[in-house]
C-alpha cells in the first residue's frame, strides 16, 4: 500500500502558476511529481466554476520539506 503524502506549499504554488498559464493537468502532475488524480482532486474544490480561477487552500498547506 502506498503512503499518502500531502501536497506541500511549494507544490501548490507550482500548481497555481501552471493553471494560470493554461497547462494541462497531465503536465502539472509531471512537474510536481504527483499523479493526475492528485492534481484533479486538488483543483476540483478550488476552481471557481464561473471564472475558472484557481484559489489555493492556504490553511491546509503544510510545509513538507
N, C-alpha and C positions, 0 to 999 in steps of 0.2 A: 504494500500500500504506500502510495506517495505521501510525503509530508507536505502539508499545506503551509504556504508562506504568504503573508500579506504583501501587497504592493507597498513599496516604501515611497517616501515623499519625492525623491528624485525620479522614480519611475512614473509617478503621477504627473509630474511636470512635463516629462517627455511625452506622455500620452496627450496631455492638453495641447502642447505645442504642435504635435503631429496631427491631431484632429483639426486644429485651427488652420493648418496648412493643407488639409484635404487628403491626407494619406489614408490608405485602406486599413482596416483592422488587421489584416494579414501582415502588412508592412510594419504596423505599430507593434504587433506581437513579436516579430523578429527583432525589432530594435530594442525592446525591453527584456527579451529573453523569457517571455511567458506565452501561454497558449492563446489562440484566437478566442477561445471561450472565456478566458480570464478577462481579456480586453472587452469582449461583449458584455460580460457581467458588470464590469466597471463603468461602461458607458451607459447602459440601459437606464438606471435610475437617475443619471446625472445629465441627460440630454433634455433640453427644453424643446418639446415637440413642435412648438410654433416657430421658433427662431433657429433651431438646430444648433444652439450654443451649448457648449460643454461647461459644466461647472464642477470644480473639483471638490471632493469631500475632504476638507482640511481637518475637521475634528477627528476623523477616524484614522488619519495618517500617522503612521509610526515611523520613526527614523530607524530603519533596519540596516545599518551599515556594518 
